Amino acid sequence: MGKRQRRIFRSNLEQEYQAMLGKDLQLITTQGRVLSGTLESFLNGMIALRDGRRFLHHLPLAYVEEVVLDVEASQ
């Protein structure tokens, strides 16, 4: 089964966060850093992302450039 990447920019995160909760994703910051993990929560302009070492990162929405989400392609 194939996978596709879906890019979600900061301006659309508030509308799309429900579909991303609990999913593995890559978060690109405004400084160009990439954080990989699972989206835990999105509340009051803050994003909580749990990385592979189970560390919880709290990031303000202004710090996020985009989110890249892997989705399975339908056949």
C-alpha positions as CSV (number, residue, x, y, z in Angstrom):
1,M,0.0,0.0,0.0
2,G,1.4,3.4,-1.0
3,K,1.9,6.5,1.2
4,R,1.6,10.1,0.3
5,Q,2.7,13.2,2.2
6,R,0.2,15.9,3.1
7,R,1.6,19.3,3.9
8,I,-0.4,21.4,6.3
9,F,0.7,25.0,6.7
10,R,0.4,27.1,9.8
11,S,-2.7,29.0,8.5
12,N,-4.6,25.7,8.2
13,L,-3.5,23.9,11.4
14,E,-6.4,25.0,13.5
15,Q,-8.9,23.6,11.0
16,E,-7.0,20.4,10.4
17,Y,-5.8,19.4,13.9
18,Q,-8.6,16.9,14.6
19,A,-7.4,14.8,11.7
20,M,-3.8,14.9,13.0
21,L,-4.4,14.0,16.7
22,G,-2.6,10.8,17.6
23,K,-0.9,10.5,14.2
24,D,2.9,10.4,13.5
25,L,4.0,13.5,11.7
26,Q,7.0,15.8,11.1
27,L,6.8,19.4,12.3
28,I,8.9,22.0,10.6
29,T,9.7,25.1,12.7
30,T,10.2,28.7,11.4
31,Q,14.0,28.2,12.0
32,G,14.0,25.1,9.7
33,R,14.3,22.5,12.4
34,V,12.3,19.3,12.0
35,L,10.7,17.5,14.9
36,S,9.2,14.0,14.4
37,G,6.6,12.6,16.7
38,T,2.9,12.1,17.6
39,L,0.5,15.1,18.0
40,E,-0.8,14.9,21.5
41,S,-2.8,18.1,21.7
42,F,-3.5,21.5,20.2
43,L,-4.9,24.0,22.7
44,N,-4.8,27.8,23.1
45,G,-2.3,28.3,20.3
46,M,0.1,25.7,21.6
47,I,1.0,22.3,20.1
48,A,2.1,19.3,22.1
49,L,4.2,16.8,20.2
50,R,5.6,13.6,21.8
51,D,8.8,12.5,20.1
52,G,10.3,9.0,19.8
53,R,12.0,9.2,23.2
54,R,8.6,9.9,24.7
55,F,9.6,13.5,25.5
56,L,6.7,16.0,25.3
57,H,7.5,19.2,23.3
58,H,5.2,22.3,23.8
59,L,5.5,24.7,20.9
60,P,3.6,27.9,20.2
61,L,1.8,28.0,16.9
62,A,3.8,31.0,15.8
63,Y,6.9,28.7,16.0
64,V,5.5,26.2,13.4
65,E,6.0,26.7,9.7
66,E,4.2,23.5,8.5
67,V,3.3,20.0,9.4
68,V,4.0,17.0,7.1
69,L,1.6,14.1,7.6
70,D,2.0,10.7,5.9
71,V,-1.3,9.3,4.7
72,E,-2.0,6.0,3.0
73,A,-3.0,6.3,-0.6
74,S,-6.2,4.6,-1.7
75,Q,-6.0,2.2,-4.6
